Amino acid sequence: MHIPDGFISVPVAAATSLASGAALFVSFGRSQTAFGIRRAPVLGLTTAFIFAAQMINFPVAGGTSGHLLGGALAAIILGSPWAGMLCIATVLIIQAVLFADGGITALGANILNMGVIGVWVAWVLTQTLQRLFGGSKGRLPLAAGIAAGVSVVVAAIACAIELALSGTAPANIVLPTMTGVHILIGIGEGLITGGVLTYLSTARPDLLPGEEQKFRGWLIPVVSILLVAGVLSLFASAWPDGLEKVAENLGFLHLGSQVRVIVPTPLADYSIKGLGNIGTSIAGLVGATACFAVAFGIAKVMKPKNA
């Protein structure tokens, strides 16, 4: 769902950038008192994992692929939608700057869709479902999985509205098309989210909020992230993702190639020229490391107000 340069108009890009900037400004302030932001290792590891997981596109129907957005995971693991916004925004910024995954001019729209709307829809719906399910921790993976799937669809609708407002595609066509494709991708998002939370609740509860257990160590989380980014990423589906497939079907895919790249991206398309799969692995490791470093640094620099 990463919008490339050229897909949205200048007014829409400007408006979404302002909205995203305001949301992130507020999130910095609110995260100073959030439980998750005080746990620098967890914020760093979560951000790195979501980056790595987003490299793995899984196939869905009709020659289309999808990948984890991670808004639900970020908010729930960190215990705060404010910290979740910072996590996803960090991933999106690094993807755009280093890997040309999402346009620089569309960065505000991508952060708004995935890092603000996606995170908050997932958070609010998870909390609502948890109350309906009786508040049991054992039901959290189910509630979060459902919420994660719905959040993908809502984020896709927001993306479609931006495309329609930009004049890129008619609303009556792009809205149902984007929604239909991302319902399938949302199912995958829900399964991944529920699976990860089920594992963490049993094997690493110290990585979840509300637990008083001491952080158990770096080895397993770091090795898992490196394996996902450096090895499993090689098996990602080559099919176009949801937005790319919609753009191809509706005839506006060419718009992305008409805009000159503003910032040179050294690892564009998660590759290094001439290195093949090794280049993809290196790109994944560099990206995951960068995400961890930035997120860990944010958590360390920001001091809780009540500290």
C-alpha positions as CSV (number, residue, x, y, z in Angstrom):
1,M,0.0,0.0,0.0
2,H,3.1,2.2,-0.2
3,I,2.0,5.1,-2.5
4,P,4.9,6.0,-4.9
5,D,5.7,9.5,-6.2
6,G,3.3,10.6,-9.0
7,F,0.2,8.8,-7.8
8,I,-1.3,11.7,-5.7
9,S,-1.6,15.4,-6.5
10,V,0.4,18.2,-4.9
11,P,-2.5,19.5,-2.8
12,V,-3.3,16.0,-1.5
13,A,0.4,15.3,-0.8
14,A,0.7,18.7,1.1
15,A,-2.5,18.1,3.1
16,T,-1.6,14.6,4.2
17,S,1.9,15.7,5.1
18,L,0.6,18.4,7.3
19,A,-1.9,15.9,8.9
20,S,0.9,13.3,9.5
21,G,3.3,15.9,10.8
22,A,0.8,17.2,13.3
23,A,-0.1,13.6,14.4
24,L,3.6,12.7,14.9
25,F,4.2,15.9,16.8
26,V,1.5,15.0,19.2
27,S,2.6,11.4,19.5
28,F,6.1,12.5,20.6
29,G,4.6,14.4,23.5
30,R,2.1,11.8,24.4
31,S,4.7,9.0,24.2
32,Q,6.7,10.6,27.0
33,T,4.2,9.1,29.4
34,A,3.5,5.9,27.5
35,F,4.6,2.6,28.8
36,G,6.0,1.4,25.5
37,I,8.2,4.4,24.8
38,R,10.1,3.9,28.1
39,R,11.2,0.4,27.0
40,A,13.8,1.3,24.4
41,P,14.8,-2.3,23.6
42,V,11.2,-3.3,22.8
43,L,10.6,-0.2,20.7
44,G,13.7,-0.9,18.7
45,L,13.1,-4.6,18.3
46,T,9.5,-4.0,17.3
47,T,10.4,-1.5,14.7
48,A,13.1,-3.7,13.2
49,F,10.8,-6.7,13.1
50,I,8.0,-4.8,11.3
51,F,10.5,-3.6,8.7
52,A,11.8,-7.1,8.2
53,A,8.3,-8.6,8.0
54,Q,7.2,-6.0,5.5
55,M,9.8,-7.4,3.1
56,I,8.0,-10.7,2.8
57,N,5.1,-10.4,0.4
58,F,2.7,-13.3,0.5
59,P,0.5,-14.2,-2.5
60,V,-3.2,-13.6,-2.5
61,A,-5.8,-14.2,-5.3
62,G,-5.5,-12.9,-8.8
63,G,-1.8,-12.6,-9.1
64,T,-1.6,-10.1,-6.3
65,S,0.6,-10.1,-3.1
66,G,0.4,-8.4,0.2
67,H,2.6,-7.8,3.2
68,L,2.2,-7.0,6.9
69,L,1.5,-3.4,7.7
70,G,2.1,-3.9,11.4
71,G,0.0,-1.2,12.9
72,A,-1.8,-3.5,15.3
73,L,1.4,-5.3,16.3
74,A,3.2,-2.0,17.0
75,A,0.4,-0.5,19.1
76,I,-0.3,-3.7,21.1
77,I,3.3,-4.7,21.8
78,L,4.3,-1.2,22.8
79,G,1.1,-0.7,24.8
80,S,0.3,2.6,23.2
81,P,-1.0,3.8,19.8
82,W,1.2,6.9,20.2
83,A,4.3,4.8,20.4
84,G,2.9,2.6,17.6
85,M,2.7,5.6,15.4
86,L,6.3,6.5,15.9
87,C,7.3,2.9,15.2
88,I,5.4,2.6,11.9
89,A,6.5,6.2,10.8
90,T,10.1,5.2,11.4
91,V,9.7,2.2,9.2
92,L,8.0,4.2,6.4
93,I,10.6,6.9,6.5
94,I,13.6,4.5,6.2
95,Q,11.8,2.5,3.5
96,A,11.3,5.7,1.4
97,V,14.7,7.2,1.9
98,L,16.9,4.1,1.6
99,F,14.9,1.7,-0.5
100,A,12.5,3.9,-2.7
101,D,9.6,1.9,-1.2
102,G,7.0,4.6,-1.2
103,G,7.5,8.0,-2.7
104,I,9.2,10.9,-0.9
105,T,6.4,13.2,-2.0
106,A,3.8,10.6,-0.8
107,L,5.5,10.0,2.5
108,G,2.9,12.1,4.4
109,A,0.1,10.1,2.8
110,N,1.7,6.8,3.6
111,I,2.3,7.7,7.2
112,L,-1.3,9.0,7.5
113,N,-2.7,5.8,6.1
114,M,-0.6,3.2,7.7
115,G,1.0,4.9,10.7
116,V,-1.9,7.0,11.9
117,I,-5.2,5.6,10.6
118,G,-4.0,1.9,10.5
119,V,-2.6,2.1,14.1
120,W,-5.6,3.9,15.6
121,V,-8.2,1.7,14.0
122,A,-6.4,-1.4,15.1
123,W,-5.9,-0.1,18.7
124,V,-9.5,1.1,19.2
125,L,-11.0,-2.0,17.7
126,T,-8.7,-4.3,19.7
127,Q,-9.7,-2.6,23.0
128,T,-13.4,-2.8,22.0
129,L,-13.2,-6.5,21.1
130,Q,-11.3,-7.2,24.3
131,R,-14.0,-5.7,26.4
132,L,-16.6,-7.7,24.4
133,F,-14.5,-10.9,25.0
134,G,-14.3,-10.3,28.7
135,G,-10.8,-8.8,28.9
136,S,-9.0,-12.2,28.9
137,K,-5.4,-12.0,27.9
138,G,-5.9,-15.3,26.1
139,R,-8.4,-13.7,23.7
140,L,-5.9,-10.8,22.8
141,P,-4.5,-12.6,19.8
142,L,-8.0,-13.1,18.4
143,A,-9.1,-9.6,19.1
144,A,-5.9,-8.1,17.7
145,G,-6.0,-10.4,14.6
146,I,-9.5,-9.2,13.7
147,A,-8.6,-5.6,14.4
148,A,-5.5,-5.9,12.3
149,G,-7.4,-7.2,9.3
150,V,-10.0,-4.4,9.5
151,S,-7.3,-1.8,9.9
152,V,-5.7,-2.8,6.6
153,V,-9.1,-2.4,4.8
154,V,-9.7,1.1,6.4
155,A,-6.1,2.2,5.5
156,A,-6.8,1.0,1.9
157,I,-10.0,3.0,1.8
158,A,-8.1,6.1,2.9
159,C,-5.5,5.5,0.2
160,A,-8.3,5.1,-2.4
161,I,-9.9,8.4,-1.3
162,E,-6.5,10.2,-1.8
163,L,-6.2,8.7,-5.2
164,A,-9.7,9.8,-6.1
165,L,-9.2,13.3,-4.7
166,S,-6.0,13.6,-6.8
167,G,-7.9,12.7,-10.0
168,T,-5.8,9.6,-10.4
169,A,-8.7,7.2,-10.7
170,P,-12.5,7.6,-10.4
171,A,-13.8,7.1,-6.8
172,N,-16.6,4.7,-7.9
173,I,-13.9,2.4,-9.4
174,V,-10.8,2.7,-7.2
175,L,-12.7,2.5,-3.8
176,P,-14.3,-0.9,-4.4
177,T,-11.2,-2.2,-6.2
178,M,-8.8,-1.2,-3.4
179,T,-11.2,-2.5,-0.8
180,G,-11.7,-5.9,-2.4
181,V,-8.0,-6.6,-2.8
182,H,-7.1,-5.5,0.7
183,I,-9.8,-7.6,2.3
184,L,-7.8,-10.6,1.2
185,I,-4.5,-8.9,2.4
186,G,-6.2,-8.1,5.7
187,I,-6.9,-11.8,6.3
188,G,-3.1,-12.4,6.0
189,E,-2.4,-9.4,8.3
190,G,-4.8,-10.8,10.9
191,L,-3.3,-14.3,10.9
192,I,0.3,-13.0,11.2
193,T,-0.7,-10.6,14.0
194,G,-2.6,-13.2,15.9
195,G,0.3,-15.7,15.5
196,V,3.0,-13.4,16.6
197,L,1.0,-12.3,19.7
198,T,0.2,-15.9,20.6
199,Y,3.9,-16.7,20.5
200,L,4.9,-13.7,22.6
201,S,2.3,-14.3,25.2
202,T,3.6,-17.8,25.9
203,A,7.3,-17.6,25.0
204,R,8.3,-14.0,25.6
205,P,5.7,-12.2,27.8
206,D,8.4,-9.8,28.8
207,L,8.1,-8.2,25.4
208,L,4.4,-7.3,26.0
209,P,3.0,-4.4,28.1
210,G,1.6,-5.1,31.5
211,E,4.2,-7.6,32.4
212,E,6.6,-6.9,35.3
213,Q,9.1,-9.5,34.2
214,K,12.6,-8.3,33.5
215,F,13.6,-8.1,29.8
216,R,15.0,-11.6,29.2
217,G,17.6,-10.8,26.6
218,W,18.4,-9.9,23.0
219,L,19.5,-13.2,21.4
220,I,16.3,-14.8,20.2
221,P,14.6,-11.5,19.1
222,V,17.7,-10.3,17.2
223,V,18.3,-13.7,15.6
224,S,14.7,-13.9,14.5
225,I,14.8,-10.4,13.0
226,L,18.0,-11.1,11.1
227,L,16.6,-14.4,9.8
228,V,13.4,-12.7,8.5
229,A,15.3,-9.8,7.0
230,G,18.2,-11.7,5.6
231,V,16.8,-15.1,4.7
232,L,13.0,-15.3,4.6
233,S,12.9,-12.1,2.5
234,L,14.4,-14.0,-0.3
235,F,11.2,-16.1,-0.6
236,A,8.9,-13.1,-0.9
237,S,6.2,-13.3,-3.7
238,A,7.2,-11.5,-6.9
239,W,3.6,-10.7,-7.6
240,P,2.7,-7.0,-7.5
241,D,1.2,-5.7,-4.2
242,G,-2.4,-4.6,-3.8
243,L,-1.9,-0.9,-4.8
244,E,0.5,-1.8,-7.7
245,K,-2.0,-4.4,-9.1
246,V,-4.9,-1.9,-8.8
247,A,-2.8,0.8,-10.6
248,E,-2.0,-1.7,-13.3
249,N,-5.6,-2.8,-13.8
250,L,-6.9,0.8,-13.8
251,G,-4.2,2.2,-16.0
252,F,-2.3,4.7,-13.8
253,L,0.8,2.6,-13.0
254,H,2.8,4.7,-15.5
255,L,2.4,7.8,-13.3
256,G,5.0,6.5,-10.9
257,S,7.7,6.5,-13.6
258,Q,7.0,10.0,-14.7
259,V,8.3,11.6,-11.5
260,R,12.0,12.0,-11.0
261,V,13.4,10.6,-7.8
262,I,14.0,13.5,-5.4
263,V,16.4,11.7,-3.1
264,P,18.8,9.1,-4.3
265,T,18.1,5.7,-2.8
266,P,21.2,3.6,-2.4
267,L,19.3,0.3,-1.9
268,A,16.4,0.9,-4.2
269,D,14.0,-2.1,-4.5
270,Y,15.9,-3.8,-1.6
271,S,18.7,-4.8,-3.8
272,I,22.4,-4.0,-4.7
273,K,23.3,-4.0,-8.3
274,G,25.1,-7.1,-9.4
275,L,24.7,-9.0,-6.1
276,G,21.4,-10.8,-6.7
277,N,20.0,-12.5,-3.6
278,I,23.0,-11.5,-1.5
279,G,22.2,-7.9,-2.2
280,T,18.6,-8.4,-1.0
281,S,19.8,-10.0,2.2
282,I,22.3,-7.2,2.8
283,A,19.5,-4.6,2.1
284,G,17.2,-6.3,4.6
285,L,19.9,-6.4,7.3
286,V,20.8,-2.8,6.7
287,G,17.2,-1.7,6.9
288,A,16.4,-3.7,10.0
289,T,19.5,-2.3,11.7
290,A,18.7,1.2,10.7
291,C,15.1,0.9,12.0
292,F,16.3,-0.5,15.3
293,A,18.9,2.2,15.7
294,V,16.5,5.1,15.0
295,A,13.7,3.7,17.2
296,F,16.1,2.9,20.0
297,G,17.5,6.3,19.8
298,I,14.1,8.0,19.9
299,A,13.2,6.0,23.1
300,K,16.5,6.9,24.7
301,V,16.4,10.6,23.9
302,M,12.8,11.1,25.0
303,K,12.6,11.2,28.8
304,P,9.3,10.3,30.4
305,K,7.7,13.3,32.0
306,N,7.0,11.3,35.2
307,A,10.6,9.9,35.4
